Amino acid sequence: LRSKTTRKGMQETTEDLLTFIDRQARQAQIPAGMFTIAKNQDQTTGSWKESSYTVTLRPLSKEAPVSRDALVDLLRLVETGRRSVKAKNLQITYAGQNLSSATLTFAQYAPK
């Protein structure tokens, strides 16, 4: 019964979180000029270290907006690609069906 209720073990990559997020954004069909990634200061809580990055999405023009589907794909790819990474903060501004801007904070948790 236990084997049916737990997820199979994932092989996590050892690449930097910045590189991982960048690769997942490209896989989600978000063009490179539409997003910026900034590293936040590491936080330590008890025996855990939190490394976080803020991703800001802005459309290049009104003719080339960021779609909701691309944002959802990015969130899905990052969180399923690494179990230790979670979306911590989401701020999304819509203009009709598309995004006018989005700010996402991804955090990775690891033992100190």
C-alpha positions in Angstrom: 0.0 0.0 0.0 2.8 2.5 0.9 4.4 2.1 -2.5 1.2 3.2 -4.2 0.7 6.3 -2.1 4.2 7.8 -2.3 5.9 9.4 -5.3 8.7 7.7 -6.9 12.1 9.1 -6.1 13.3 11.8 -8.4 16.9 12.3 -9.4 17.5 16.0 -8.8 20.1 17.8 -10.8 23.0 19.5 -9.2 22.8 22.6 -11.5 22.4 26.0 -9.9 18.8 27.1 -9.3 19.3 30.2 -11.5 20.2 27.9 -14.5 17.4 25.5 -13.7 14.7 28.3 -13.6 16.1 29.8 -16.9 16.0 26.4 -18.6 12.4 25.7 -17.4 11.3 29.2 -18.6 12.6 28.5 -22.1 10.9 25.1 -22.0 7.6 26.8 -21.0 7.9 28.9 -24.2 8.7 32.2 -22.5 11.2 34.2 -24.6 14.4 35.2 -22.9 13.7 39.0 -23.2 10.4 38.7 -21.3 11.8 37.6 -18.0 14.6 38.6 -15.6 15.9 36.5 -12.7 17.4 38.0 -9.5 18.9 36.1 -6.6 17.7 37.1 -3.1 19.7 36.9 0.0 19.9 33.4 1.5 17.9 32.8 4.8 18.6 30.3 7.5 15.9 29.0 9.7 16.9 26.4 12.3 18.7 23.6 10.4 17.4 24.7 7.0 18.9 27.1 4.4 16.5 28.8 2.0 17.9 30.1 -1.4 15.4 32.1 -3.4 15.2 33.8 -6.7 12.7 36.3 -8.0 11.5 36.0 -11.6 9.9 39.0 -13.2 7.8 38.5 -16.4 7.0 41.5 -18.6 5.7 41.3 -22.2 8.0 42.7 -24.8 5.1 44.6 -26.4 1.3 44.5 -26.5 1.5 42.4 -29.6 3.6 39.7 -27.8 2.0 39.2 -24.3 2.9 36.5 -21.8 0.1 33.9 -21.8 -1.5 32.4 -18.7 -0.6 29.0 -20.1 3.1 29.8 -20.3 3.1 31.0 -16.6 1.3 27.9 -15.5 3.7 25.7 -17.4 6.7 27.5 -15.8 5.3 26.9 -12.3 4.5 23.3 -13.1 7.9 22.6 -14.6 9.9 24.2 -11.8 7.9 22.5 -9.0 7.8 19.1 -10.6 11.4 19.3 -11.8 12.8 19.7 -8.3 11.0 18.6 -5.2 13.0 21.0 -3.0 11.9 24.1 -5.0 8.5 25.7 -4.3 6.8 28.8 -5.5 6.8 31.1 -2.5 5.2 34.3 -3.7 3.1 35.1 -6.8 2.0 38.6 -7.9 0.1 38.6 -11.2 -1.4 41.5 -13.0 -3.8 40.7 -15.9 -4.8 42.6 -19.0 -7.7 40.6 -20.4 -6.7 37.0 -21.1 -3.0 37.8 -20.9 -0.6 39.0 -18.3 0.6 42.5 -18.1 3.2 41.5 -15.5 4.0 38.8 -13.0 6.5 38.4 -10.2 7.3 35.0 -8.9 9.6 34.0 -6.1 10.9 30.4 -6.1 12.6 29.1 -2.9 14.8 26.0 -2.6 15.2 24.5 0.8 18.2 22.4 1.8 19.7 21.3 5.1 22.5 23.5 6.4 
